[in-house]
Amino acid sequence: MSPLPLPSHVHYELLLQLLEQQTAFAANQQPQLREQVQQLIYSLRKALTQQKQIENTCEQFRVPVEYRWSINLLEQDSEPTRVPTREPIKATIPESSRELTRESVLDSNRDSEKSELGGVH
């Protein structure tokens, strides 16, 4: 059975920290806005709790779970006997552009070294 994709818990934690530490503080002077922010925080906590319930059910029925950091992932077919690994989509750069890019990086590195050394090698 293929793993059940679920968001990483870090996503919830980051959103909650932002909302609790910054958004709630900024909305504190507006009672209606403050109430909406509190409801959003409550909804996120509830969503995390519900996800944990799904994870427990998966564990109980031996369904593998795969935590995702992004939806922009591709399956790799390199090893068909393994569960497919996921990796970010990579942009395809024409070969001529790659050379230009490498040369630009090398030139940029040389320029920064010169400026750090005052133009003296």
N, CA, C and O atoms as a printed pandas DataFrame, in Angstrom:
     atom_number atom_name residue_name chain_id  residue_number  x_coord  y_coord  z_coord
0              1         N          MET        A               1    0.846   -1.175    0.000
1              2        CA          MET        A               1    0.000    0.000    0.000
2              3         C          MET        A               1    0.895    1.244    0.000
3              4         O          MET        A               1    1.886    1.309    0.729
4              5         N          SER        A               2    0.535    2.214   -0.818
5              6        CA          SER        A               2    1.344    3.427   -0.876
6              7         C          SER        A               2    1.055    4.297    0.350
7              8         O          SER        A               2   -0.046    4.269    0.898
8              9         N          PRO        A               3    2.061    5.070    0.770
9             10        CA          PRO        A               3    1.904    5.893    1.975
10            11         C          PRO        A               3    0.832    6.968    1.799
11            12         O          PRO        A               3    0.618    7.482    0.701
12            13         N          LEU        A               4    0.178    7.286    2.884
13            14        CA          LEU        A               4   -0.816    8.354    2.900
14            15         C          LEU        A               4   -0.077    9.685    3.067
15            16         O          LEU        A               4    0.583    9.896    4.084
16            17         N          PRO        A               5   -0.179   10.582    2.084
17            18        CA          PRO        A               5    0.528   11.863    2.218
18            19         C          PRO        A               5   -0.203   12.786    3.195
19            20         O          PRO        A               5   -1.406   13.016    3.071
20            21         N          LEU        A               6    0.541   13.308    4.162
21            22        CA          LEU        A               6    0.006   14.251    5.148
22            23         C          LEU        A               6    0.968   15.420    5.309
23            24         O          LEU        A               6    2.173   15.266    5.113
24            25         N          PRO        A               7    0.439   16.591    5.665
25            26        CA          PRO        A               7    1.337   17.720    5.896
26            27         C          PRO        A               7    2.254   17.456    7.091
27            28         O          PRO        A               7    1.857   16.814    8.064
28            29         N          SER        A               8    3.462   17.952    7.001
29            30        CA          SER        A               8    4.382   17.878    8.132
30            31         C          SER        A               8    3.824   18.725    9.270
31            32         O          SER        A               8    3.227   19.775    9.028
32            33         N          HIS        A               9    4.013   18.278   10.504
33            34        CA          HIS        A               9    3.522   19.021   11.668
34            35         C          HIS        A               9    4.138   20.412   11.749
35            36         O          HIS        A               9    3.557   21.320   12.343
36            37         N          VAL        A              10    5.300   20.575   11.158
37            38        CA          VAL        A              10    5.980   21.871   11.190
38            39         C          VAL        A              10    5.115   22.959   10.562
39            40         O          VAL        A              10    5.148   24.110   10.997
40            41         N          HIS        A              11    4.341   22.597    9.538
41            42        CA          HIS        A              11    3.475   23.587    8.894
42            43         C          HIS        A              11    2.488   24.190    9.901
43            44         O          HIS        A              11    2.292   25.404    9.940
44            45         N          TYR        A              12    1.881   23.340   10.700
45            46        CA          TYR        A              12    0.945   23.831   11.717
46            47         C          TYR        A              12    1.670   24.699   12.734
47            48         O          TYR        A              12    1.193   25.774   13.097
48            49         N          GLU        A              13    2.829   24.226   13.192
49            50        CA          GLU        A              13    3.575   24.962   14.216
50            51         C          GLU        A              13    3.981   26.348   13.739
51            52         O          GLU        A              13    3.880   27.318   14.490
52            53         N          LEU        A              14    4.436   26.449   12.507
53            54        CA          LEU        A              14    4.846   27.755   11.986
54            55         C          LEU        A              14    3.665   28.707   11.900
55            56         O          LEU        A              14    3.771   29.870   12.290
56            57         N          LEU        A              15    2.540   28.219   11.392
57            58        CA          LEU        A              15    1.346   29.059   11.300
58            59         C          LEU        A              15    0.865   29.499   12.684
59            60         O          LEU        A              15    0.514   30.661   12.892
60            61         N          LEU        A              16    0.856   28.564   13.615
61            62        CA          LEU        A              16    0.414   28.900   14.966
62            63         C          LEU        A              16    1.337   29.923   15.627
63            64         O          LEU        A              16    0.865   30.845   16.292
64            65         N          GLN        A              17    2.630   29.768   15.450
65            66        CA          GLN        A              17    3.567   30.737   16.032
66            67         C          GLN        A              17    3.344   32.123   15.444
67            68         O          GLN        A              17    3.319   33.114   16.173
68            69         N          LEU        A              18    3.183   32.192   14.135
69            70        CA          LEU        A              18    2.945   33.482   13.480
70            71         C          LEU        A              18    1.660   34.111   14.009
71            72         O          LEU        A              18    1.640   35.283   14.383
72            73         N          LEU        A              19    0.596   33.327   14.037
73            74        CA          LEU        A              19   -0.693   33.860   14.477
74            75         C          LEU        A              19   -0.687   34.262   15.951
75            76         O          LEU        A              19   -1.223   35.312   16.307
76            77         N          GLU        A              20   -0.093   33.446   16.799
77            78        CA          GLU        A              20   -0.102   33.721   18.237
78            79         C          GLU        A              20    0.861   34.838   18.632
79            80         O          GLU        A              20    0.547   35.656   19.497
80            81         N          GLN        A              21    2.017   34.872   18.007
81            82        CA          GLN        A              21    3.042   35.823   18.436
82            83         C          GLN        A              21    2.962   37.170   17.722
83            84         O          GLN        A              21    3.326   38.198   18.294
84            85         N          GLN        A              22    2.491   37.168   16.486
85            86        CA          GLN        A              22    2.501   38.424   15.736
86            87         C          GLN        A              22    1.103   38.908   15.361
87            88         O          GLN        A              22    0.746   40.053   15.638
88            89         N          THR        A              23    0.311   38.037   14.733
89            90        CA          THR        A              23   -1.011   38.463   14.268
90            91         C          THR        A              23   -1.918   38.823   15.441
91            92         O          THR        A              23   -2.560   39.874   15.425
92            93         N          ALA        A              24   -1.978   37.966   16.453
93            94        CA          ALA        A              24   -2.835   38.241   17.605
94            95         C          ALA        A              24   -2.413   39.539   18.302
95            96         O          ALA        A              24   -3.263   40.319   18.731
96            97         N          PHE        A              25   -1.131   39.763   18.411
97            98        CA          PHE        A              25   -0.627   40.987   19.043
98            99         C          PHE        A              25   -1.059   42.214   18.237
99           100         O          PHE        A              25   -1.511   43.210   18.802
100          101         N          ALA        A              26   -0.914   42.130   16.902
101          102        CA          ALA        A              26   -1.265   43.261   16.042
102          103         C          ALA        A              26   -2.775   43.516   16.024
103          104         O          ALA        A              26   -3.206   44.660   15.873
104          105         N          ALA        A              27   -3.579   42.466   16.176
105          106        CA          ALA        A              27   -5.038   42.606   16.132
106          107         C          ALA        A              27   -5.641   42.872   17.505
107          108         O          ALA        A              27   -6.862   42.965   17.624
108          109         N          ASN        A              28   -4.834   42.994   18.524
109          110        CA          ASN        A              28   -5.308   43.108   19.905
110          111         C          ASN        A              28   -6.210   44.310   20.139
111          112         O          ASN        A              28   -7.109   44.231   20.976
112          113         N          GLN        A              29   -6.012   45.406   19.444
113          114        CA          GLN        A              29   -6.792   46.630   19.652
114          115         C          GLN        A              29   -8.158   46.590   18.978
115          116         O          GLN        A              29   -9.006   47.433   19.274
116          117         N          GLN        A              30   -8.392   45.644   18.090
117          118        CA          GLN        A              30   -9.654   45.534   17.360
118          119         C          GLN        A              30  -10.401   44.286   17.836
119          120         O          GLN        A              30  -10.056   43.185   17.408
120          121         N          PRO        A              31  -11.401   44.414   18.697
121          122        CA          PRO        A              31  -12.073   43.239   19.275
122          123         C          PRO        A              31  -12.601   42.242   18.243
123          124         O          PRO        A              31  -12.455   41.033   18.424
124          125         N          GLN        A              32  -13.211   42.732   17.167
125          126        CA          GLN        A              32  -13.761   41.815   16.160
126          127         C          GLN        A              32  -12.641   41.084   15.425
127          128         O          GLN        A              32  -12.739   39.882   15.176
128          129         N          LEU        A              33  -11.604   41.790   15.086
129          130        CA          LEU        A              33  -10.454   41.191   14.409
130          131         C          LEU        A              33   -9.750   40.207   15.340
131          132         O          LEU        A              33   -9.348   39.123   14.917
132          133         N          ARG        A              34   -9.604   40.587   16.600
133          134        CA          ARG        A              34   -8.975   39.705   17.584
134          135         C          ARG        A              34   -9.747   38.390   17.699
135          136         O          ARG        A              34   -9.145   37.320   17.784
136          137         N          GLU        A              35  -11.064   38.471   17.702
137          138        CA          GLU        A              35  -11.921   37.276   17.788
138          139         C          GLU        A              35  -11.725   36.384   16.559
139          140         O          GLU        A              35  -11.663   35.162   16.691
140          141         N          GLN        A              36  -11.630   36.966   15.394
141          142        CA          GLN        A              36  -11.417   36.175   14.170
142          143         C          GLN        A              36  -10.064   35.469   14.196
143          144         O          GLN        A              36   -9.953   34.313   13.789
144          145         N          VAL        A              37   -9.043   36.163   14.672
145          146        CA          VAL        A              37   -7.711   35.561   14.777
146          147         C          VAL        A              37   -7.751   34.397   15.769
147          148         O          VAL        A              37   -7.173   33.340   15.512
148          149         N          GLN        A              38   -8.430   34.590   16.897
149          150        CA          GLN        A              38   -8.551   33.514   17.886
150          151         C          GLN        A              38   -9.275   32.303   17.298
151          152         O          GLN        A              38   -8.901   31.163   17.573
152          153         N          GLN        A              39  -10.301   32.543   16.495
153          154        CA          GLN        A              39  -11.020   31.441   15.844
154          155         C          GLN        A              39  -10.114   30.706   14.860
155          156         O          GLN        A              39  -10.177   29.482   14.747
156          157         N          LEU        A              40   -9.281   31.448   14.155
157          158        CA          LEU        A              40   -8.344   30.823   13.215
158          159         C          LEU        A              40   -7.328   29.957   13.961
159          160         O          LEU        A              40   -7.014   28.847   13.532
160          161         N          ILE        A              41   -6.823   30.468   15.070
161          162        CA          ILE        A              41   -5.886   29.692   15.896
162          163         C          ILE        A              41   -6.555   28.421   16.389
163          164         O          ILE        A              41   -5.957   27.347   16.342
164          165         N          TYR        A              42   -7.800   28.532   16.864
165          166        CA          TYR        A              42   -8.556   27.372   17.330
166          167         C          TYR        A              42   -8.723   26.347   16.191
167          168         O          TYR        A              42   -8.549   25.147   16.401
168          169         N          SER        A              43   -9.058   26.829   14.996
169          170        CA          SER        A              43   -9.258   25.932   13.845
170          171         C          SER        A              43   -7.982   25.185   13.486
171          172         O          SER        A              43   -8.025   23.996   13.170
172          173         N          LEU        A              44   -6.854   25.873   13.533
173          174        CA          LEU        A              44   -5.582   25.210   13.229
174          175         C          LEU        A              44   -5.225   24.162   14.279
175          176         O          LEU        A              44   -4.745   23.078   13.948
176          177         N          ARG        A              45   -5.463   24.493   15.541
177          178        CA          ARG        A              45   -5.205   23.498   16.601
178          179         C          ARG        A              45   -6.106   22.277   16.425
179          180         O          ARG        A              45   -5.676   21.142   16.626
180          181         N          LYS        A              46   -7.346   22.521   16.051
181          182        CA          LYS        A              46   -8.279   21.425   15.827
182          183         C          LYS        A              46   -7.834   20.587   14.620
183          184         O          LYS        A              46   -7.906   19.359   14.662
184          185         N          ALA        A              47   -7.382   21.236   13.562
185          186        CA          ALA        A              47   -6.905   20.514   12.374
186          187         C          ALA        A              47   -5.708   19.628   12.719
187          188         O          ALA        A              47   -5.629   18.488   12.263
188          189         N          LEU        A              48   -4.786   20.143   13.516
189          190        CA          LEU        A              48   -3.629   19.350   13.933
190          191         C          LEU        A              48   -4.071   18.150   14.766
191          192         O          LEU        A              48   -3.555   17.046   14.595
192          193         N          THR        A              49   -5.021   18.369   15.662
193          194        CA          THR        A              49   -5.547   17.269   16.481
194          195         C          THR        A              49   -6.212   16.211   15.595
195          196         O          THR        A              49   -6.030   15.013   15.811
196          197         N          GLN        A              50   -6.974   16.653   14.607
197          198        CA          GLN        A              50   -7.631   15.712   13.703
198          199         C          GLN        A              50   -6.606   14.947   12.871
199          200         O          GLN        A              50   -6.778   13.755   12.615
200          201         N          GLN        A              51   -5.546   15.626   12.450
201          202        CA          GLN        A              51   -4.502   14.927   11.699
202          203         C          GLN        A              51   -3.847   13.862   12.571
203          204         O          GLN        A              51   -3.561   12.763   12.096
204          205         N          LYS        A              52   -3.610   14.176   13.829
205          206        CA          LYS        A              52   -3.007   13.193   14.735
206          207         C          LYS        A              52   -3.932   11.986   14.910
207          208         O          LYS        A              52   -3.461   10.858   15.057
208          209         N          GLN        A              53   -5.242   12.220   14.895
209          210        CA          GLN        A              53   -6.193   11.112   14.954
210          211         C          GLN        A              53   -6.086   10.236   13.705
211          212         O          GLN        A              53   -6.144    9.009   13.792
212          213         N          ILE        A              54   -5.931   10.869   12.551
213          214        CA          ILE        A              54   -5.737   10.112   11.300
214          215         C          ILE        A              54   -4.461    9.286   11.383
215          216         O          ILE        A              54   -4.441    8.123   10.980
216          217         N          GLU        A              55   -3.393    9.890   11.908
217          218        CA          GLU        A              55   -2.118    9.175   12.045
218          219         C          GLU        A              55   -2.277    7.961   12.962
219          220         O          GLU        A              55   -1.732    6.895   12.675
220          221         N          ASN        A              56   -3.016    8.115   14.061
221          222        CA          ASN        A              56   -3.249    6.993   14.971
222          223         C          ASN        A              56   -4.040    5.883   14.285
223          224         O          ASN        A              56   -3.752    4.701   14.473
224          225         N          THR        A              57   -5.032    6.265   13.496
225          226        CA          THR        A              57   -5.812    5.273   12.752
226          227         C          THR        A              57   -4.930    4.550   11.743
227          228         O          THR        A              57   -5.018    3.332   11.588
228          229         N          CYS        A              58   -4.081    5.306   11.061
229          230        CA          CYS        A              58   -3.154    4.695   10.097
230          231         C          CYS        A              58   -2.228    3.699   10.794
231          232         O          CYS        A              58   -1.982    2.604   10.287
232          233         N          GLU        A              59   -1.726    4.088   11.947
233          234        CA          GLU        A              59   -0.847    3.205   12.709
234          235         C          GLU        A              59   -1.596    1.926   13.111
235          236         O          GLU        A              59   -1.060    0.822   13.018
236          237         N          GLN        A              60   -2.822    2.099   13.551
237          238        CA          GLN        A              60   -3.636    0.970   13.979
238          239         C          GLN        A              60   -3.872   -0.017   12.828
239          240         O          GLN        A              60   -3.855   -1.229   13.039
240          241         N          PHE        A              61   -4.092    0.504   11.609
241          242        CA          PHE        A              61   -4.360   -0.349   10.457
242          243         C          PHE        A              61   -3.127   -0.584    9.587
243          244         O          PHE        A              61   -3.226   -1.091    8.470
244          245         N          ARG        A              62   -1.971   -0.207   10.117
245          246        CA          ARG        A              62   -0.683   -0.396    9.448
246          247         C          ARG        A              62   -0.641    0.249    8.046
247          248         O          ARG        A              62   -0.115   -0.327    7.094
248          249         N          VAL        A              63   -1.193    1.415    7.960
249          250        CA          VAL        A              63   -1.132    2.199    6.725
250          251         C          VAL        A              63    0.041    3.161    6.886
251          252         O          VAL        A              63    0.055    3.961    7.821
252          253         N          PRO        A              64    1.032    3.096    5.985
253          254        CA          PRO        A              64    2.178    4.010    6.115
254          255         C          PRO        A              64    1.761    5.464    5.868
255          256         O          PRO        A              64    0.861    5.749    5.078
256          257         N          VAL        A              65    2.436    6.359    6.562
257          258        CA          VAL        A              65    2.197    7.795    6.425
258          259         C          VAL        A              65    3.465    8.432    5.889
259          260         O          VAL        A              65    4.570    8.090    6.311
260          261         N          GLU        A              66    3.302    9.348    4.970
261          262        CA          GLU        A              66    4.449   10.088    4.434
262          263         C          GLU        A              66    4.194   11.572    4.661
263          264         O          GLU        A              66    3.246   12.136    4.114
264          265         N          TYR        A              67    5.047   12.207    5.474
265          266        CA          TYR        A              67    4.893   13.625    5.756
266          267         C          TYR        A              67    5.450   14.433    4.596
267          268         O          TYR        A              67    6.563   14.186    4.132
268          269         N          ARG        A              68    4.679   15.385    4.138
269          270        CA          ARG        A              68    5.066   16.212    2.999
270          271         C          ARG        A              68    5.394   17.621    3.455
271          272         O          ARG        A              68    4.767   18.175    4.358
272          273         N          TRP        A              69    6.394   18.174    2.802
273          274        CA          TRP        A              69    6.799   19.554    3.051
274          275         C          TRP        A              69    6.277   20.480    1.976
275          276         O          TRP        A              69    6.238   21.696    2.164
276          277         N          SER        A              70    5.868   19.908    0.834
277          278        CA          SER        A              70    5.433   20.701   -0.303
278          279         C          SER        A              70    4.554   19.845   -1.198
279          280         O          SER        A              70    4.602   18.617   -1.129
280          281         N          ILE        A              71    3.758   20.480   -2.030
281          282        CA          ILE        A              71    2.992   19.726   -3.019
282          283         C          ILE        A              71    3.744   19.633   -4.342
283          284         O          ILE        A              71    3.321   18.913   -5.246
284          285         N          ASN        A              72    4.837   20.344   -4.460
285          286        CA          ASN        A              72    5.637   20.348   -5.679
286          287         C          ASN        A              72    6.695   19.258   -5.641
287          288         O          ASN        A              72    7.891   19.547   -5.608
288          289         N          LEU        A              73    6.258   18.005   -5.643
289          290        CA          LEU        A              73    7.171   16.876   -5.546
290          291         C          LEU        A              73    6.918   15.905   -6.686
291          292         O          LEU        A              73    5.791   15.765   -7.160
292          293         N          LEU        A              74    7.980   15.234   -7.122
293          294        CA          LEU        A              74    7.887   14.224   -8.171
294          295         C          LEU        A              74    8.267   12.868   -7.629
295          296         O          LEU        A              74    9.092   12.766   -6.720
296          297         N          GLU        A              75    7.670   11.822   -8.180
297          298        CA          GLU        A              75    8.092   10.469   -7.830
298          299         C          GLU        A              75    9.292   10.103   -8.678
299          300         O          GLU        A              75    9.369   10.476   -9.849
300          301         N          GLN        A              76   10.230    9.371   -8.090
301          302        CA          GLN        A              76   11.381    8.870   -8.831
302          303         C          GLN        A              76   11.179    7.386   -9.052
303          304         O          GLN        A              76   10.823    6.654   -8.128
304          305         N          ASP        A              77   11.408    6.943  -10.280
305          306        CA          ASP        A              77   11.200    5.540  -10.616
306          307         C          ASP        A              77   12.508    4.774  -10.679
307          308         O          ASP        A              77   12.560    3.712  -11.300
308          309         N          SER        A              78   13.559    5.273  -10.061
309          310        CA          SER        A              78   14.871    4.651  -10.190
310          311         C          SER        A              78   14.945    3.272   -9.544
311          312         O          SER        A              78   15.667    2.407  -10.040
312          313         N          GLU        A              79   14.227    3.047   -8.463
313          314        CA          GLU        A              79   14.280    1.763   -7.780
314          315         C          GLU        A              79   12.849    1.259   -7.563
315          316         O          GLU        A              79   12.214    1.617   -6.571
316          317         N          PRO        A              80   12.337    0.434   -8.479
317          318        CA          PRO        A              80   10.939    0.036   -8.411
318          319         C          PRO        A              80   10.576   -0.807   -7.195
319          320         O          PRO        A              80    9.393   -0.898   -6.867
320          321         N          THR        A              81   11.536   -1.429   -6.509
321          322        CA          THR        A              81   11.211   -2.259   -5.360
322          323         C          THR        A              81   11.003   -1.439   -4.089
323          324         O          THR        A              81   10.404   -1.928   -3.132
324          325         N          ARG        A              82   11.482   -0.222   -4.069
325          326        CA          ARG        A              82   11.337    0.660   -2.908
326          327         C          ARG        A              82   10.072    1.477   -2.997
327          328         O          ARG        A              82    9.477    1.614   -4.066
328          329         N          VAL        A              83    9.663    2.021   -1.860
329          330        CA          VAL        A              83    8.617    3.035   -1.882
330          331         C          VAL        A              83    9.233    4.248   -2.560
331          332         O          VAL        A              83   10.334    4.653   -2.187
332          333         N          PRO        A              84    8.562    4.845   -3.547
333          334        CA          PRO        A              84    9.168    5.957   -4.283
334          335         C          PRO        A              84    9.557    7.099   -3.351
335          336         O          PRO        A              84    8.814    7.460   -2.438
336          337         N          THR        A              85   10.737    7.658   -3.603
337          338        CA          THR        A              85   11.161    8.835   -2.850
338          339         C          THR        A              85   10.628   10.056   -3.567
339          340         O          THR        A              85   10.263    9.992   -4.741
340          341         N          ARG        A              86   10.587   11.143   -2.870
341          342        CA          ARG        A              86   10.071   12.381   -3.453
342          343         C          ARG        A              86   11.183   13.421   -3.419
343          344         O          ARG        A              86   11.970   13.497   -2.476
344          345         N          GLU        A              87   11.215   14.214   -4.479
345          346        CA          GLU        A              87   12.170   15.319   -4.471
346          347         C          GLU        A              87   11.573   16.498   -5.202
347          348         O          GLU        A              87   10.699   16.312   -6.048
348          349         N          PRO        A              88   12.020   17.719   -4.899
349          350        CA          PRO        A              88   11.459   18.910   -5.526
350          351         C          PRO        A              88   11.652   18.880   -7.038
351          352         O          PRO        A              88   12.618   18.310   -7.545
352          353         N          ILE        A              89   10.713   19.504   -7.746
353          354        CA          ILE        A              89   10.822   19.625   -9.197
354          355         C          ILE        A              89   11.989   20.546   -9.499
355          356         O          ILE        A              89   12.131   21.609   -8.894
356          357         N          LYS        A              90   12.828   20.127  -10.445
357          358        CA          LYS        A              90   13.984   20.932  -10.825
358          359         C          LYS        A              90   13.741   21.534  -12.197
359          360         O          LYS        A              90   13.208   20.874  -13.090
360          361         N          ALA        A              91   14.132   22.780  -12.360
361          362        CA          ALA        A              91   13.976   23.435  -13.654
362          363         C          ALA        A              91   14.997   22.878  -14.634
363          364         O          ALA        A              91   16.131   22.577  -14.260
364          365         N          THR        A              92   14.589   22.744  -15.888
365          366        CA          THR        A              92   15.507   22.281  -16.916
366          367         C          THR        A              92   16.163   23.499  -17.544
367          368         O          THR        A              92   15.482   24.390  -18.053
368          369         N          ILE        A              93   17.491   23.531  -17.506
369          370        CA          ILE        A              93   18.249   24.646  -18.057
370          371         C          ILE        A              93   18.998   24.144  -19.281
371          372         O          ILE        A              93   19.707   23.142  -19.195
372          373         N          PRO        A              94   18.856   24.828  -20.433
373          374        CA          PRO        A              94   19.598   24.398  -21.628
374          375         C          PRO        A              94   21.099   24.378  -21.353
375          376         O          PRO        A              94   21.606   25.178  -20.566
376          377         N          GLU        A              95   21.804   23.455  -22.009
377          378        CA          GLU        A              95   23.240   23.271  -21.778
378          379         C          GLU        A              95   24.015   24.579  -21.967
379          380         O          GLU        A              95   24.916   24.875  -21.181
380          381         N          SER        A              96   23.681   25.363  -22.991
381          382        CA          SER        A              96   24.401   26.617  -23.236
382          383         C          SER        A              96   24.214   27.590  -22.072
383          384         O          SER        A              96   25.146   28.313  -21.721
384          385         N          SER        A              97   23.037   27.617  -21.477
385          386        CA          SER        A              97   22.784   28.497  -20.335
386          387         C          SER        A              97   23.547   28.036  -19.108
387          388         O          SER        A              97   23.990   28.853  -18.300
388          389         N          ARG        A              98   23.700   26.709  -18.966
389          390        CA          ARG        A              98   24.443   26.196  -17.810
390          391         C          ARG        A              98   25.875   26.697  -17.829
391          392         O          ARG        A              98   26.405   27.123  -16.803
392          393         N          GLU        A              99   26.496   26.646  -18.993
393          394        CA          GLU        A              99   27.875   27.129  -19.091
394          395         C          GLU        A              99   27.941   28.602  -18.727
395          396         O          GLU        A              99   28.822   29.028  -17.980
396          397         N          LEU        A             100   27.004   29.378  -19.259
397          398        CA          LEU        A             100   26.961   30.793  -18.951
398          399         C          LEU        A             100   26.799   30.994  -17.446
399          400         O          LEU        A             100   27.459   31.844  -16.849
400          401         N          THR        A             101   25.932   30.219  -16.853
401          402        CA          THR        A             101   25.690   30.343  -15.419
402          403         C          THR        A             101   26.940   30.010  -14.626
403          404         O          THR        A             101   27.295   30.739  -13.700
404          405         N          ARG        A             102   27.621   28.909  -14.977
405          406        CA          ARG        A             102   28.845   28.536  -14.263
406          407         C          ARG        A             102   29.894   29.627  -14.385
407          408         O          ARG        A             102   30.545   29.990  -13.405
408          409         N          GLU        A             103   30.058   30.160  -15.626
409          410        CA          GLU        A             103   31.045   31.219  -15.832
410          411         C          GLU        A             103   30.672   32.469  -15.047
411          412         O          GLU        A             103   31.547   33.128  -14.484
412          413         N          SER        A             104   29.398   32.801  -15.001
413          414        CA          SER        A             104   28.954   33.972  -14.254
414          415         C          SER        A             104   29.249   33.815  -12.771
415          416         O          SER        A             104   29.686   34.761  -12.115
416          417         N          VAL        A             105   29.013   32.634  -12.249
417          418        CA          VAL        A             105   29.283   32.375  -10.834
418          419         C          VAL        A             105   30.771   32.481  -10.557
419          420         O          VAL        A             105   31.176   33.081   -9.561
420          421         N          LEU        A             106   31.599   31.899  -11.437
421          422        CA          LEU        A             106   33.044   31.971  -11.248
422          423         C          LEU        A             106   33.528   33.412  -11.302
423          424         O          LEU        A             106   34.339   33.836  -10.478
424          425         N          ASP        A             107   33.018   34.171  -12.292
425          426        CA          ASP        A             107   33.400   35.577  -12.390
426          427         C          ASP        A             107   32.966   36.345  -11.151
427          428         O          ASP        A             107   33.719   37.166  -10.626
428          429         N          SER        A             108   31.767   36.083  -10.690
429          430        CA          SER        A             108   31.253   36.765   -9.508
430          431         C          SER        A             108   32.108   36.452   -8.283
431          432         O          SER        A             108   32.407   37.336   -7.480
432          433         N          ASN        A             109   32.499   35.180   -8.147
433          434        CA          ASN        A             109   33.346   34.788   -7.020
434          435         C          ASN        A             109   34.698   35.486   -7.092
435          436         O          ASN        A             109   35.203   35.960   -6.075
436          437         N          ARG        A             110   35.293   35.556   -8.291
437          438        CA          ARG        A             110   36.581   36.232   -8.449
438          439         C          ARG        A             110   36.462   37.714   -8.090
439          440         O          ARG        A             110   37.326   38.272   -7.414
440          441         N          ASP        A             111   35.361   38.351   -8.560
441          442        CA          ASP        A             111   35.161   39.773   -8.267
442          443         C          ASP        A             111   35.023   40.016   -6.771
443          444         O          ASP        A             111   35.586   40.974   -6.241
444          445         N          SER        A             112   34.275   39.151   -6.088
445          446        CA          SER        A             112   34.101   39.358   -4.649
446          447         C          SER        A             112   35.411   39.123   -3.903
447          448         O          SER        A             112   35.689   39.804   -2.916
448          449         N          GLU        A             113   36.228   38.157   -4.370
449          450        CA          GLU        A             113   37.527   37.934   -3.735
450          451         C          GLU        A             113   38.422   39.151   -3.910
451          452         O          GLU        A             113   39.122   39.551   -2.980
452          453         N          LYS        A             114   38.400   39.738   -5.103
453          454        CA          LYS        A             114   39.208   40.929   -5.347
454          455         C          LYS        A             114   38.797   42.080   -4.436
455          456         O          LYS        A             114   39.637   42.767   -3.855
456          457         N          SER        A             115   37.467   42.275   -4.327
457          458        CA          SER        A             115   37.025   43.398   -3.498
458          459         C          SER        A             115   37.362   43.169   -2.025
459          460         O          SER        A             115   37.668   44.115   -1.299
460          461         N          GLU        A             116   37.306   41.899   -1.584
461          462        CA          GLU        A             116   37.656   41.596   -0.191
462          463         C          GLU        A             116   39.140   41.838    0.061
463          464         O          GLU        A             116   39.532   42.262    1.147
464          465         N          LEU        A             117   39.965   41.563   -0.956
465          466        CA          LEU        A             117   41.404   41.723   -0.806
466          467         C          LEU        A             117   41.887   43.086   -1.258
467          468         O          LEU        A             117   43.091   43.341   -1.297
468          469         N          GLY        A             118   40.957   43.958   -1.599
469          470        CA          GLY        A             118   41.334   45.293   -2.035
470          471         C          GLY        A             118   41.948   45.286   -3.428
471          472         O          GLY        A             118   42.740   46.173   -3.747
472          473         N          GLY        A             119   41.606   44.313   -4.264
473          474        CA          GLY        A             119   42.101   44.245   -5.625
474          475         C          GLY        A             119   43.484   43.631   -5.728
475          476         O          GLY        A             119   44.047   43.602   -6.822
476          477         N          VAL        A             120   44.060   43.136   -4.629
477          478        CA          VAL        A             120   45.408   42.585   -4.641
478          479         C          VAL        A             120   45.337   41.080   -4.422
479          480         O          VAL        A             120   44.591   40.614   -3.561
480          481         N          HIS        A             121   46.119   40.304   -5.207
481          482        CA          HIS        A             121   46.171   38.851   -5.002
482          483         C          HIS        A             121   47.473   38.445   -4.406
483          484         O          HIS        A             121   47.698   37.260   -4.162
